[in-house]
Amino acid sequence: MSTPATPTPTTPALSLKAQLHEAARDWWRSDAPTWVYVFKMVFAGLLALGIGYGLDLESPRSALITVFIVMQPQSGMILAKSFYRVIGTLVGSAAIVVFVGLFAQTPELFLLASALWIGLCTVGSAHNRNFRSYGFVLSGYTVALIGLPAALHPAITFDSVMTRVSEIMVGIVCVGLVSALVFPQASAPGLVRIIRGRFTAFVDLISATLGGSNDRKQLEATNARFVGDIIGLEAMRSSAIFEDPEVRLRSGRLSRMNSEFMALSTRVHALHQLMNRLHANPAPGAQVVIAAISPYFREVQPLLTRASGEPVMSAVDAADAALKLDAFKRELPRRVRATRGTLAEQCDSDSAMLDFDTASELLYRVVEELHAYTLTYASLNQRHHEREQWEHSYAPKTSMTTALIAGARAAIVMLCLAGFWIASGWPSGDVAVLNAAAFCAIT
């Protein structure tokens, strides 16, 4: 006699109202920010275009283009890009006035000075990152855009410069107003989430690495992700300081955290590579070294855990973890020396002792740099702290050699085109030089 099957419980179907509510909430989380961004861009663009026509500007579309270039999802990024756009335009405009005043009667010297200036701006653009690079681009591009027509007609130089600056300022003011008044989105909350999330994730990585549960591929993938986070965090920090005074007060510590994080992740990676080599070595000496050093690894994770058993997350929790790390770091050399003496009696292999010394030294460096990183994270809870001041600030920059090569290429291209323009009497030579300057600046 067969037993009737027990019916499988089914999930009750949601009502139409609940389904619509869930769909609306999902749309608000995923698609709504994009549509808000598009709406703000279109609204600011139409506003700038209308003001440009109302003020009878020579080229209202420049204000519209400025809106499309400057508009960013978050207000801090808008302020940062606007700042460097204004600085680049003003510096380029000043260079135009100087060049026209000096070389208005000698177009060859004017083109030579412009080519050298654009090459110099290309060096600055290639060497720097983020919106600072954009400021150098604008400084060189403005000289080509306004300087070439002004060199042909020196009398209109001042009017051209003032018109260009006015059009850009109209676009920037419209973007700033719309960003601040219509669904404003700040950069600082996202920065706080990234900092907290990265610290917690890295604490988990250290615990897993020292505990031996991470393989090589997983560690390399995690390190690659952390490197991307470093660049992203630096870009967000450089933007958030424009909108939030609290972030500005902690800007040095945020930059310091990036440097300490890179040093710490390098040490962890080196220690993990060494332990992988020892685990792959079948020699008895390697196994003795692993058995001697592994107990110290297991002691690190509790130092990064709260009393409730959860990992350290907030800056307040990090202060307590820093105290425990400091005590562990002070005792570690004495304990390692005692372990080494015992190990020397058990193992007479020089290579094993060298591996133990290397592993213990790397462990001490990991703990030391983890302590510094935790201290800096804990200091973020205070508005003013001594760790704000330090010498080795982190700044993502391209190699100066690469930047100089890019600048030399830009100057050579400009000089060759300008020389061909003068020698051939090409009617559209000024347009070709302008386009070349734009391509050099952008690429």
N, C-alpha and C positions, 0 to 999 in steps of 0.2 A: 504494500500500500504506500503510495507516494505521498510525501508531505507537500502541501501547497506552498509555492514560493512566496517568500515575504516580499510585499511590494516595495520597490525602491522609492524613497521619499523624493519628491520633486520640489524644485524651488518655485515658490508661488510667483506667478506672473505679476509684473509691476503694472499699476494702473496707467492709463494714458497720461494723466497729469504728472505722475512720477517719472515716466519715461521722458516727457518733454522737459521736465526740470533737470533731469540728469544730462540730457543732450545739450540744454542751454548752458549748464555749468561746464561741461566739457568744451563747448565752443568758446566760452569766455576765457578758459584757461589756455587754449591752444591757438585759436584763430583770431580772437578779439584784439590782442595786442598788435597784430599785423594790420588789421583794418583801422585801428585807431591811429597807427603811424601813418598810413596812407592818407587818412582824412586830414590829419594835422599838416602833412606836407602840402596837399592840394590847397587847403585853406590858407596856409602861410604864403604859398606861391601866388594865389589870386590876390591876397592882400598886398603883397609887395608889388605886383604888377599894377594894381589899381593906384597905389601911392605913387609909383613911378610915373604913370600917366598924369596923375593929378599935379605932381610937381614939375611936369613937362621936362623930365630927364631926357637926355639925348638917346639913351638905349635902355628903356625900362626892362627889357628882357634880361639884362645883366643882373638886375635885382632878382628876377625870377630864377635864373640859373644859380645864383648864390644860395637861394633857399633850397634848391634841390641838392646842391653840393654839401651844404652845412647841416641839413636836417639829419638827426640821428634819433634812435629810439629813446635815449635817456638824456636828461637835461645836462648832466655833467659832461657828456661827450659833445653836446652842442656847444656848451660854453668853451670847452677846450679847443674845438675846431674853429669856432668863431674867433677866439683870441689869436690863434696862430694865423688865421686868414687875414685879420686886420693888421697884425704885425708884419706879415709878409708883404701885404699890399703897400703899407706905409714905407717900409724899407725900400721896396722896388721903386716906388714913386720918387723917393728922395734921390735914388741913384739916377733916375731919368733926368731930373732937374740938373743934377751935377754934370752928367754926360752931355746933355744938350748945351748947357752953359759953356762947357769947355771945348766941345768938338762940333759945334753947329756948322762951322764953315769947312770942316774936314771930315767928310763922311767915312773915309777909310779909318781914321782914328776912332770915330764913334762906333763903327762896327767892330773894330778890334776890342775896344773897351767893353762893348756889350757881350761879345763872345767870351771874353775872360770872366765877366761877371756871371754869365749863365753857367760857365764851367765851374766857378766857385760855388754857386748855389747848388749845382748838381752834386758837388762833393758833400756839402752839408746835408742835402736830402738823402744821399745814399748812406751817409755815416749814421744818421739819426733814425729813430723809429717813431711810430705813432704819428700824432698830429704835429709834432715838432718838425718832422720831415716835410709835412705838407706846407708849413710856413716857408721853408727854403724853396720849395717848388713855386709858390706864389711870388716870392721875391724875384726869382729869375724870369718867370713867365710874364710878370707885369712889365719888366723892362722890354721884352720883345713885343708885347701886345700894344703898349702905348709908346714906347721909345722909338720904334721904327717909323710910324707915321709922324711923330713929333720931330724926328730928325729931318724929315722931308719938308716939314712946315714948322719951324721953331716957334713961330708966333703963337701957335695954339697949344704949346706944351702945358702951360699952367692950367688952361681950361680943360684939357684932356685929363690931366691928373686929378683935378677936383671932381670932374664928372665921374670918373672911375671910382674914386673913394666914396662919393655920395651914393652911387648905385649899390656898391657892396654894403655900405652901412645900412641902407634901407632894407636890403634882404636880411641882414643879420638881426636887425631890430625886430623885424616881423617874425623871424624864426624864434627868437628869444621870448617874445610876448606869447606866441601861440603855444610854445612848449611849456611855459610857466603857468598859463591860465587854462589850457584845454587838456584835461586828463594828464596832469604832470606825472612823470616817472623819474624818480631819483636813482642815482647810481650807488649811493652809499649802502642801502639795504642789501643789494646784491653783493657788494664787496664784503660785507660782514658774513653773509652766508658762505661765500667762497672760502674765506679765511677759516671759519669754524669747520667747514666740511673738509678742507684739506688737512687741517691739523688732526682731526679725528681719523681720517683715512690713513694718514701717515703713521699715526700711533698704531693702528691695526696692522699696517705693513711691517713695522719694526717688530711687533710682537710675533707675527707669523714668520718673519725672516729669522729672527733669533731662535724661535721655537722649532725651526726646521720644516715648516709646513708649506713653504713657498718653493716652487721649482724655478729654474733659471728663466724659462720663457715667460712665466707669469711675472717675475720680478722685472724683467726688461720691459714688458708691456706696461706695467704700472709706472716704472720710471719715465717712460716716454710720455705717458699721460700727465705725469706731474710736471715734466718740462713744459708741456703746452699750458698747464695751469700757471706756471711761473710767468710766462709771457702775457697771458691773459690778465692775471692779477696786476701786473705792472701797468698794463694799458688802462685797466679800470681805475687803478690808484691815481694815475696821472690825470684822469678825467674827473674823478670824484673830488679832488682837492679844489676844483673850481666852484663847486656847489655847496660843499658841506665844511664848515669851519672845524668840526670835530675830526673829520678825516685829515684836514690840513694840519692840525696839531699833532697827529700821529703819523704823518707821511714818512718821516725818517725811520720810524720803527717798522712800518709796513715794508719799506724798501730793505731794511736790515733783515727782516724775516725771510725775504726772498734769498738774500745772500747766505744766511745761515741754513736755510732749507737746502740750497744747492750743495753746500759743503757737507751737510749731514747725509743727504741721499747718496753722495759719492762714497762716503765712508761705509755706509750700510751695504752698498753694492760691492765694494772691495772685500768686506768681511764675508759676505755671502759667497763670493767667488772662491775665497780661500777655503771656506767650509765645504763647498762642493768638491773642491780638489781633494780635501782630506777624506771625505766620504767615499770618493771614487778610488782611493789608494788602499789596496788590500794589505799593506804592510802593518805589522802589529804596532809599530810606533805611531802611525797615524790614528789608529783606534784609541790608543792611550791618550793622545792629545785631545781627541774629541771628548773622551770621558772626563778629562780634567777641566776643560773649558766650558762645556755645555751647562753645568750647574749655574754659572754666572749668567748665561743667556736667559735662563728661566726666571732669574730674579728681577729682570728688567720690566717685564710685563706688569707685575703688581704695582710697580712704582707709577705706572701710567693709568691706573685704575682707581676709580672713586670708591668710597667705603661701601656703596651700594652694589659694587661689582660691575658697574657700567664704565666704559672708557671715558677719559677726560675729554670734555667738549668746550666748556666756556672758559673765558680768561680767569674767572675766579677759581675754578677747579685747577687750572694750570699752575696757579701760585702754590698750591699745596703739593702738586706733583714736582715742581721745581725744588722745593725743600727736600723732598725724599730723594730726588736725583742727586742733589748736592751732597747729602749724607752718604749715599752709595758711592759717589765718585771719590770722596775723601778716603773711604775705607778700602776701595778697590785695589790700589797699588800694594798695600800691606798684605792683603789677602792673596793677591796673585803671587807675590814673592814667596809666601809660605807654600802655596800650591806648587810653585816651580821647584822649590827645594825638595818636596816630596817626590815630584815627577823625576827629578834628576837621579834620585836613588833607585827608582823603578826602571828607568830607561836610560841607556847609555848611548843612544843614537843622537848624533849632533844635528841631523836634519829634523828629528822630532822636536828637539829643544828649540831649534830655530822657528819651526812652525808654531810652537806654543808661544814664543815671544812675539811673533808677528800677530797672532790671533789676539793675544792679550793687549797688545798695543792698539790694534784696531778697535777692540772693544772699548778701551779707555777713551779713544778719540770719539767713538760713537756716543758714549755716555756724556762726554764733555760738551760736544756740539749739540746733543739733544737737550742738555741742561740749558745752554745758551738760547736755543730756539724756544724752549718752554718759558724761560724768563722773559723773552721779548714778547711772546704771546700773552703772558700774564700781565705785562706792563700796559697792554692796550686798555685795561680796565681803568687806568688813570689818565687824566687829560695831559698832565705834564710828568715826564719821567726822564731820568738820566740816560736811559738807553736810546733816547731820541737823537742824542749827539754821538756820532761815530764817524770814523774816517773813510772807511771803504764802502761807499754807497754803490748800490747795484744800478747799473744803467745799461739796458740792452742796446748795443750799438754794433754796426757793421765794421769790419776791419777798415782802418784808414787807408791801407794800400788799395783795397778794392774800391773805396770811395774816390781816391785820387785817379784811378784808372777811368772810372765813369766820368769824372769831371773833365779829364783830358780828352776823352772821346767826344763829349758834348762840345767843348771849345773847338776842337778840330773840325767837327761837322759844321758848326756855325761859320768858322773862318773860310772853309772851302765853299760853302754856298754863297757867302757874302762876296768872296773874291770872284766867283763865277757871275754873280749878279752885276758887279761893277764892270767886269771885263766885257760882258756880252750886252749890257744894256737891257737885260730881260725885263719886260714890263711888269711881270708878276713876281719879280725876285723878292720883294718885301713879303709877299704872302708865303713864298717858299721858306724864307728864313724864319718867319713866324711859326709855321707848321713844324719846322725842324726843332725850334726851341721848345715847342709844346711836347713833341715826341721825346726829346732828350729829357725833359723834366719829368714826364710821366713814367717812362720806361727805366 
